Amino acid sequence: MTTAPRPVQPPAPAADRQITPPEERFADELAFLAAYDTGARPPGWRLTPRAVVTFVMGSEGRPLTLPDTAGAPEGIPARKEIGAKFVGDRALVERCVVTLAGERGLLLVGEPGTAKSMLSELLAAAVCGTSALTVQGTAGTTEDQLKYGWNYALLLAQGPTPNALVPSPVLTAMTTGAVARVEEITRCLPEVQDALVSLLSERRVAVPELAGTDAAQLHAANGFTLIATANLRDKGVSEMSAALKRRFNFETIGPIADPDAETALVRRQSRAAVARSGAPYQVDDAVLEALVTAFRDLREGRSAEGWEVERPSSVMSTAEAVSVAGSLALAAAYFPSERDVLGLLPGHLLGVVRKDEPADAARLRGYWDAVVRRRAEQGAATWRTLWDLRPALED
């Protein structure tokens, strides 16, 4: 008995997507900034470099007003506040924008969960209007995925022709003057990485199969550049060659320095994630502060009071904290009578620290026996409750 194939479903409406790309999610801000700052723009850019930084870092809580000479294009308000999307050093973002304006490759490196991919998406959306020209680096990534492949049906029927060529996202960005993104570049094999060396230096791709035609050399249009990301802790990396490193400017994305800013980010992003599920958000500020404080203590190897903490090998990133906060909220919404939200925190922390090394559970218990106990003895109510939950950490 044969089963009829399922029909291909049309793309989901934006309202039904789990994640909306930044060029669509913040389309109103991008349109406003294009009208707000009419200064000089690098070739192919949608916004000025200054407006790109404003899009990423926000307008610092104040509304911007269109200049009188610009007027208000249809559908664009005369005043608008731009929200901050990346929590970090403004000078770092400015350096990233200057790198892209110089049409040089940008490599964002750092610990997992420090928003490298998000920053690359925001920069691409602001510069060229799309963050979709992306290659995900893996051990299975091939050179074709960075250059071009072929439509084999057309290749057999017509031979090698421009119509049969299938450009990669990187080649599409080259020929249209856009920003290409390569995620986890160091997970690609060295011979695949090396395909980018000539592409970033010569700014063209040779197609030997089309020799003798105008398409034998595909040249980069003005505005083309590339943003790559790499994790410092990834164990499956392939070392970049010196030649490839020279084609990039490196920028290191570190953890959020300000605990209040990190707590606000965890609250905002976990609330948004839970809102997509339609569940109420029932994680109070005391639980969020305890969650973020524990993550920061374990990440830095030192508590806020200066007490030494044995760091687990797992990455205690802000992204993981957002995930835990979202899980706590969903548990509170779907199982309201099971346990107090704070009572769920030890189990979730245990799940995080055991991801890379099961033995890290002992380090978490050591944190409880030292830092959590001392805070409880000092009379902090939240930490006293957490100390009482110490048995939940036993195997």
Disulfide bonds with the S-S distance in Angstrom:
none
